[in-house]
Amino acid sequence: MPGIGRMLVILGVLLVIVGLGFMFAGKLPYIGRLPGDIYIKREKFSFYFPLATSIVVSIILTILFSIFRK
């Protein structure tokens, strides 16, 4: 049972971090507006794909997970 308890605590901490990220994401400059993000706006249609932002977030998460894995 100690393994399950530890896993639940880690998942809880991760959920708090993700929640804080969603709360403060709008206040961080450049998040979602990086060069390389695709934004197409037409008369009755708009399309947004955060390509560069996704790559940056992926790199940051890869570094963080590799640090915590060791």
Secondary structure, DSSP 8 states (H G I E B T S, - for coil): -HHHHHHHHHHHHHHHHHHHHHHHGGGSTTTT--TT-EEEE-SS-EEEE-HHHHHHHHHHHHHHHHHHH-
